[in-house]
Every structure is written in structure tokens, then in C-alpha cells.
């Protein structure tokens, strides 16, 4: 029996769910499962948790294993990248009987964490192992949000796979699930261990450098070991390109190899920080101390360009996220507890092709790069980030002091005027959005709210075109996959696309 719209007051025990179920069942409840849990905060005087549950007098029989057992195959599959798309693709390939080789230009997750700390402290950037590149991809050093705008049965499979490798069970039923950067690190390690225990390989510090083709099909992947400079060739029957949204050098290699690619619109802006307590009060009023750290999601059409918040990190940190020398990039991160002092999110403005198109498919990436390099120079040339209080941004002057919000960006900051970093259209659209969003979320446009710039890696500026079989339309046997190739936008949709590609490869040789 399914029971929907059960409302519990803040502080009420979930044990009450069993009592409600027994009333409906008119007897003892031997089985209860939470299907969905969300927070209804529309009436701040009466905020409630809302549940949907499944209940029976006795437990139902165990479900059969979702995937049929398959025989091992000797087909050689190479997966480029170990972000969500690449890892989920490789795990599903393992489950389908393949033994894929995963090529990852960066280090493992522990090496990444150590290298990031070194970068924050010494400002020495490793262009292959950083916040963007390495085991787990860019999502490993983020909030680990598992929301998605796409609707596909694969979303449930993604969540179940995360739980299979150590994520908390609650992500299966929370309306806005997240794992947290700290938990994600353990999950990706277990995924790697599963791949290797079943015949696959995960090769770190191994950068994809191109491919050799034979009769229009993928023949071998060319790679370079970044620590030794040695080259290696990997024969493959199929090549999966799960390269990530920051792989600009790989975009250039693919373009030079004649891959069909197209430009994509994207968005840029800055991270905005507030005190997490103030966000909690604005969202939940007097209940904020009894509820999980509050989040928000806002959009505005008040300016010349649409603007929106993205990757909101309650109790989080603004991350130094550079992956190219001489450029500053920001992102947001929070751990599972979300217990930092500040809340932050990206405040982004839509960029259209007319802003950057000069006739080259890579013009969008170059547009992003120019802003990152300008920010680097503006803030002193040592990977510090330019920052500005919102009040000063409105007034067009560099900040002279911090207010109630102190920066969480770990590589240092420099007080600047961000009006000089962005075009007038972008800056004015951000200002209009700040005022508009402040009407709907009290304090969003607070004078002491802090902008840290730039946020440029919202999405990939290119798409590698694929056809009905999900292969590149110009290079048979090559499967563009995930966010970097323009087919996803975040952890969930990237992981789902990795599963989709793996199933397509399995289908190709199933007969």
C-alpha cells in the first residue's frame, strides 16, 4: 500500500509513520519504506515534512537482480575520463561483461585532495591534477547535489548505484538529495575498486592525446603519461569520450581530428556568499535551527539577459578551481554536514553565441579563458580571486573592507571592481537580478553579500555531435559522453549518460 501526503511537524519522530501505516492497514505493519521526503516551507508559521511511504503487513519478496548475468567479452573498450559519466559507464560495462580501460589525466582522489591543498597554500597549479581533473571529476569537489532537470528511469539507477557504493540510503527518497564532497571521495574509490576487481583498469596520470582510425572506426586511443612523458597506444573496439567540461585541450585535439562539433550557449558570472544563518532565517524563519541548512534556487528576467543561481552550496566554500596556468576559476563545494559559516551559489548570466562567435567552434572556450585571465591579472597574478561587496558592485567601486561576510576562497582574495571584469551587459544583468532576487529572498542583495569571480565553468561551450547510435557522426566507434561533450549538466545527468552509452555498447555486441 502506498500512502501519500503524510505531514509531520518539525521535531516529530518518523516513528509516527508506522502508526499511520498501521491505521491504514488495520493491523500490524511488518514492512515500511520511505518513498519520498520533502519540506513544505510555504507557510513559515507551519513548516512540515511531507512523506510518501510504502507499507505492507509483511515484507514483499526480494526483487531479482536488475541486470542479467552476462558472459565476459574480449571487446576492448577505452573510457576517457573518470568523472561521473566515465565511472558510471565503466561500472555498467563491467556489469555487462566488458573489462574497460579508463584513462584519467589526473591523479586519484587522495592525490587530488593533497594537490588542491598545496595549490591553495603555495599557488602552484598542476594543470592535470586539480579541482577539475582527476578521479571523480569536477563533481568530487562540489556539493554533490543529485538534482537533475531531466526525467529518465536512469536517474533511479544512478541513485541506486551511488548507494551500492556507499552513499547514504536517504538519497533514494529525499526530494533534494546530496552526498557531500567528503562522502563522494569514498564512493568513487569503491567504484574504482569494483572496476579493477572485475578485470577493468583505471590508469591515472594518463592523458588522452588523440586517436588512430581504421576504416572510419576507432582503432586505438593515443595517450601520454603526464609524469613521465611516455606515449602509449590502447587498441579499442569502442572509445568513450567522457572528458569533462574543462577539457579545452581535448576539445582542440578533437577539432583537429575532424570531429563534428558545434558551439553551445553557456553562462558566466560570480559566486555570491551570504551568512548561512541569514539564509536559514529568510527561508525558515524561527524554525531554521531545527531544520537542515537552507538552500535556494532563483531565476530572474529583470535584466537584458536572463540570470539564475546555480550549484547552491549551503554551509559551503568557494573553491579555487583553476585548471589552466594564468587563469582564475571559482566553484562551490560543501561537505555532507553543510556546516560552514557561509552559503554560496553561482550567480550566472546567460551568454549567447553572438557574444563570442568569431567563426571557430572553440570560440566559446576562448571567451571563457579571456575572462579567467583577466581576473588573474586583476587580482595580482597569483591565483587570488577578485572579490567585491554587493553594495560596492552596485556603486561601481572597488571594496575597501569586508562586512559581515568573510570570503571562504582558500587561495587568497583581492578587492576589485567586478564591473571592470565583465561586459556592461553582463554586469547590468547581474545587478538587475540581485535586486529582483532580493525581493523574493530577503537579504540576497544585502550590501555585505560577497561576490567572488569568475564562475566560468557552468557547462561545456561545445558539443561533439553524435547520431542515433550515440556514436560520433564523423568517427564511428567513438561515443561522445557526458557534460564535456555537451550531453549533460551535472552529476546526475552525466552519470545517466554514462549508463546510456554503456547500454548502447552492450546492445551493439549483445547478439
Protein Blocks (a to p, Z undefined) as FASTA:
>chain_A
ZZehiacdehiafklmmmmmmmmnopacfbdcdfbdcddfkbmmlccddddddddfbdcd
ddddfbacddddfbdcddedjbfklmmmmmmmmmnopacddddfbdcfklmmmmmmmmmm
nopacfkbcfkncghijmlmcnhpabdfbdcfklmmmmmmmmmnopafklmmpmbdcebj
klmmmmmmmmmmmmmmnopacdehiacfbdcdeehiafbdcdddfknopacddddfbdcd
debjklmmlmmmmmmnopacddddddddddddddfklmmmmmnommlmmpccdddddddf
kbmbdcddehiaehiacddfbfbehiacddddddfkopafbdcddddddddfklmmgoia
klmmmmmmmmmmmmmmmnnonopacdddfklmmnopacfbdcfbccfbfnbpadddfklm
pcfklmmmmmmmmmmmmmmmghklgfkbccddddfklbacbdcdddfkopafklghiace
hjknopagcjklmmmmmmmmmmmmmmmmmZZ
